[in-house]
């Protein structure tokens, strides 16, 4: 089975977990997409390829995109507790 080339959408902790799972499954993770002008939050050594506009230039026949976007809410939303 050929190796899949994948780009991960997002540059945070969830994206790092998704990238690790993809690598473990044999995929070739080319990099991730983050936000322009904001330092990447990813600590897995993935290259930040740019922002969402990079998607327009990808060959969808050969490159897959994985959703690495996690919650953007604060801890009170995640835990169900308010301040």
Residue pairs with C-beta under 8 A, 6 or more apart in sequence:
1 26
3 26
3 27
3 28
4 22
4 26
4 27
4 28
4 64
5 27
5 28
5 30
5 62
5 63
5 64
6 22
6 27
6 28
6 29
6 30
6 63
6 64
6 65
6 66
7 29
7 30
7 31
7 32
7 33
7 49
7 54
7 55
7 58
7 63
7 64
7 65
7 66
8 15
8 18
8 19
8 22
8 29
8 31
8 32
8 33
8 46
8 65
8 66
8 68
9 15
9 32
9 33
9 52
9 55
9 65
9 66
9 67
9 68
9 69
10 18
10 32
10 33
10 34
10 67
10 68
10 69
10 70
11 32
11 33
11 34
11 35
11 40
11 41
11 42
11 46
11 48
11 68
12 41
12 42
12 68
12 69
12 70
13 41
13 70
14 68
14 69
14 70
14 71
15 32
15 42
15 46
15 68
15 69
15 70
16 42
16 43
16 44
16 46
16 68
17 68
18 66
18 67
18 68
19 29
19 32
19 42
19 44
19 46
19 66
19 68
20 44
22 29
22 66
23 29
27 64
29 46
30 47
30 49
30 63
31 46
31 47
31 48
31 49
32 40
32 42
32 46
32 47
32 48
32 49
32 68
33 48
33 49
33 50
33 51
33 52
33 54
33 55
34 40
34 41
34 42
34 48
34 50
34 51
35 51
36 50
36 51
40 48
42 48
55 65
58 65
71 77
71 78
76 82
76 83
